[in-house]
Amino acid sequence: MKEKKNVWNQDVKKKETYAMFISKKHGVKMTIFTIHRIHGMISEEEMDQKIPMMQYVGYYGGCTYGIEYGEIQNKGKNREFSDILNKDMKNLKFYFEYVK
């Protein structure tokens, strides 16, 4: 996991904290997903327009939460991570919606 705090998000003009969940399999490294906590309120529509690669999770405690899934970018990542991304990741967003 790699975490960054108080980073300026240029798309929505707000500070955010995010955690990148990175996996390494057979020597290939890839970001599987990133959880974003943006300080302040952003509507789901605004997030869809300004940050289309991020999915809206919800608003809680003064922050807006979003999830961004990793993308397969080359043959090595496709070989090692396609099963995880194609089969297992689709349920992750629902888990975060549940625990909020």
Residue pairs with C-beta under 8 A, 6 or more apart in sequence:
1 19
1 20
1 21
1 22
2 19
2 20
2 22
3 17
3 18
3 19
3 20
4 17
4 18
4 20
5 17
6 15
6 16
6 17
7 15
7 16
7 17
7 18
8 14
8 15
8 16
9 15
9 16
9 36
9 38
9 51
11 50
11 51
12 38
12 42
12 46
12 47
12 50
12 51
14 38
14 39
14 40
14 42
15 38
15 39
16 36
16 37
16 38
16 39
17 36
17 37
17 39
18 34
18 35
18 36
18 37
19 34
19 35
20 31
20 33
20 34
21 31
21 32
21 33
21 34
21 35
22 29
22 30
22 31
22 32
23 29
23 30
23 32
23 81
23 84
24 30
25 80
25 81
26 80
28 76
28 77
28 79
28 80
28 81
30 70
30 72
30 73
30 77
30 80
30 81
31 70
32 69
32 70
32 81
32 84
32 85
32 89
33 67
33 68
33 69
33 70
33 89
33 92
34 67
34 68
34 70
35 65
35 66
35 67
35 96
36 54
36 65
36 66
36 67
36 68
37 63
37 64
37 65
38 63
38 64
38 65
38 66
39 62
39 63
40 62
40 63
40 64
41 59
41 62
41 64
42 50
42 56
42 59
42 64
44 56
47 54
47 56
47 64
47 66
48 56
51 66
53 68
54 66
54 67
54 68
55 66
55 67
55 68
55 69
55 93
56 64
56 65
56 66
57 65
57 66
57 67
57 93
57 96
57 97
57 100
58 64
58 65
58 97
58 100
59 65
60 100
65 96
65 100
67 92
67 93
67 96
69 85
69 89
69 92
70 81
70 85
72 78
72 81
72 82
72 85
